[in-house]
Amino acid sequence: MSDDSLWLSTMAAVPEAQQQRRRRRGRRSVAVARPFRVDFNDIDRRQGSGNLSRRRQPLARALGAKTRTIFDATAGWGRDAALAALMGFDVLAAERCAVVSAMLTDGLVRAEANPSLSLALGGRLSFKHGDACEILAAADGDGTPPPDAILIDPMWSSANGFGKARRKVATALPRASLQLLSTLLLAPSSSTPAVQTLESRGGANGDGGEASSANDATRTLIDAALRSEGVHRVVLKKPRAAPPLEPPPNARQLDVVETNLVRFDVLVPL
Ligand SMILES: C[S@@+](CC[C@H](N)C(=O)[O-])C[C@H]1O[C@@H](n2cnc3c(N)ncnc32)[C@H](O)[C@@H]1O
């Protein structure tokens, strides 16, 4: 690359067997498609009734009109965090994967060097490397003012199937960047199991298509968020086709915001 940005090759996101299949079918391999870096400059910044409209943007509706400060417990590539900051929320986002975290920092440094983007972000976006549960616990202990809302967007996988819903999730799935993220997080050197599976009470194939919820790691995160002193709402983002969340006993479901592909479950701690 000709600049100093941290780039990752999307080649890493595509298993060799899949690449061979694509080549056999005469399709251009994702492996040579393009390198990837965190870039907040490509987020649509139209105001008014555009992408940054807090009345229309599903993320903002889920976070709530009274929310000012957000803790994004699952930063990933920082898209939701940056979008929220551009809409005027104050955002601290946690990411536990060191590579992803370094790329977020790199993306933020470049964003701040871009005058118009930096102005639009208004210093409202920051990232912290670490486990969100630990960061929340430390903040509770040291008197850091709590965020108004906590956003949780774990990696979801349809690997164990969930019946009729499966097709929808498959089509919602990965742009190269998401595929790259899940490959990174599943790498043997990754210290943390990061991809949650969608369980179904309807059995291994989920034929009942009934309510199901995230696995233990996600439950732990939701629980830590709900127990955080002073937090008004916890927003869980997931593929729309994933089975609905059953609210934990220490929370009440306030709202659900849905788009074609995504569903936000809004929980209020009891
Ligand atoms: C689906 S991605 C989030 C995508 C993000 N919302 C975006 O807009 O780019 C989930 C990310 O959360 C991170 N993650 C999962 N559990 C975490 C935890 N307990 N603490 C910090 N990061 C976590 C994973 O490493 C992964 O990068």
Ligand as a Chemical Component Dictionary entry (heavy atoms), coordinates in Angstrom:
data_LIG
# 
_chem_comp.id                   LIG 
_chem_comp.type                 NON-POLYMER 
_chem_comp.pdbx_formal_charge   0 
_chem_comp.three_letter_code    LIG 
# 
loop_
_chem_comp_atom.comp_id 
_chem_comp_atom.atom_id 
_chem_comp_atom.alt_atom_id 
_chem_comp_atom.type_symbol 
_chem_comp_atom.charge 
_chem_comp_atom.model_Cartn_x 
_chem_comp_atom.model_Cartn_y 
_chem_comp_atom.model_Cartn_z 
_chem_comp_atom.pdbx_ordinal 
LIG C1  C1  C 0  -20.428 -8.200 14.994 1  
LIG S1  S1  S 1  -18.969 -7.409 15.538 2  
LIG C2  C2  C 0  -19.575 -5.814 15.893 3  
LIG C3  C3  C 0  -19.749 -4.976 14.652 4  
LIG C4  C4  C 0  -19.953 -3.535 14.980 5  
LIG N1  N1  N 0  -21.249 -3.295 15.572 6  
LIG C5  C5  C 0  -19.738 -2.661 13.767 7  
LIG O1  O1  O 0  -20.605 -1.799 13.506 8  
LIG O2  O2  O -1 -18.690 -2.799 13.105 9  
LIG C6  C6  C 0  -18.662 -8.038 17.156 10 
LIG C7  C7  C 0  -17.329 -7.587 17.747 11 
LIG O3  O3  O 0  -17.456 -7.600 19.156 12 
LIG C8  C8  C 0  -16.256 -8.028 19.728 13 
LIG N2  N2  N 0  -16.593 -8.540 21.065 14 
LIG C9  C9  C 0  -17.369 -9.595 21.365 15 
LIG N3  N3  N 0  -17.485 -9.734 22.696 16 
LIG C10 C10 C 0  -16.770 -8.736 23.262 17 
LIG C11 C11 C 0  -16.487 -8.357 24.597 18 
LIG N4  N4  N 0  -16.975 -9.047 25.634 19 
LIG N5  N5  N 0  -15.703 -7.278 24.811 20 
LIG C12 C12 C 0  -15.189 -6.578 23.753 21 
LIG N6  N6  N 0  -15.413 -6.905 22.460 22 
LIG C13 C13 C 0  -16.183 -7.968 22.209 23 
LIG C14 C14 C 0  -15.736 -9.060 18.768 24 
LIG O4  O4  O 0  -14.325 -9.210 18.911 25 
LIG C15 C15 C 0  -16.138 -8.470 17.427 26 
LIG O5  O5  O 0  -15.109 -7.679 16.894 27 
# 
loop_
_chem_comp_bond.comp_id 
_chem_comp_bond.atom_id_1 
_chem_comp_bond.atom_id_2 
_chem_comp_bond.value_order 
_chem_comp_bond.pdbx_ordinal 
LIG C1  S1  SING 1  
LIG S1  C2  SING 2  
LIG S1  C6  SING 3  
LIG C2  C3  SING 4  
LIG C3  C4  SING 5  
LIG C4  N1  SING 6  
LIG C4  C5  SING 7  
LIG C5  O1  DOUB 8  
LIG C5  O2  SING 9  
LIG C6  C7  SING 10 
LIG C7  O3  SING 11 
LIG C7  C15 SING 12 
LIG O3  C8  SING 13 
LIG C8  N2  SING 14 
LIG C8  C14 SING 15 
LIG N2  C9  SING 16 
LIG N2  C13 SING 17 
LIG C9  N3  DOUB 18 
LIG N3  C10 SING 19 
LIG C10 C11 SING 20 
LIG C10 C13 DOUB 21 
LIG C11 N4  SING 22 
LIG C11 N5  DOUB 23 
LIG N5  C12 SING 24 
LIG C12 N6  DOUB 25 
LIG N6  C13 SING 26 
LIG C14 O4  SING 27 
LIG C14 C15 SING 28 
LIG C15 O5  SING 29 
# 
